[in-house]
Amino acid sequence: MNPYRIETPGVVSFSGGRTSGFMLRQILDAYDGELPEDLLVTFQNTGLEHAATYRFIHEVETRWGVPIKWLEYALDDEREPTVVVTDHDRASRNGEPFDLLIGKKGYLPNPVSRICTVQLKMRTQQRYLRSLPAFADGWTSAVGLRYDEPRRALRLTGDTSLENPVAPMYHAKHTEEDVLAFWRDCDFDLDLPLAGNMAGNCVGCFLKSQYKLEVLAQEMPEYFEWWIQAERKASETADAGAVFRQDRPSYANLMKQVREQGQLFSEDAGDTISCFCTD
Ligand code: SF4
């Protein structure tokens, strides 16, 4: 049985990275290039991705002819979380869904309370699927975890009993090497600046290593303005939870440091925690 033939109704979580893009291509091929009506592809936008990621997602949907649902966290008239469907041209580019979440919760996400990955990514997808009659009794959720990520792939659990998460790349034994080889041979690719996936997901994500954030702040300071402002606004309204990390300098101080002294970290000690915001 081809692990890329996902049981339906189902959803493919596309993060806008190479790994989940590879997985999507394998799933498309397993269905001879056209997905069944009840197998959807979603991308949950935080508004804080690199411009190259948005371009890449748009290239995937246009070049491969696969409809991708661009979803965003929003608040309804009662200020309860809801979901809006958008597209490449209208999608938020300045953290608007993230701002709504912080306003709703009254504090910033942090490594212990990763409300951004839960609400902006996981629950936003769930809210959308729950609104569809075909998904009322549950769905299969294909997540881009590879064979070389066994701990994460084998520990996959659904966030709700309606969701049955699967890792087809793990079962097909596809590794990072396969992913990179595929994109090397493809006629388009994700053109993020800097090595690997350093600028992937939310560019300034607080779960990235200090080394990565220093490099990113130096190379693309414009992507850090939102993070600096989010901490500034939070400090004006909250006693606690006014920074993303208690154990690190604020984003304003990070920026000041790289401007005045350059990078203090010369080696990447690795990201602190992995989350649903996979590649
Ligand atoms: S990439 Fe980081 S900041 Fe963005 S939603 Fe995921 S955990 Fe939150």
Residues whose N, C-alpha, C, O or C-beta is under 5 A from the ligand:
A	BS01	SF4	C116 T117 N201 C202 C205 F206 C275 C277
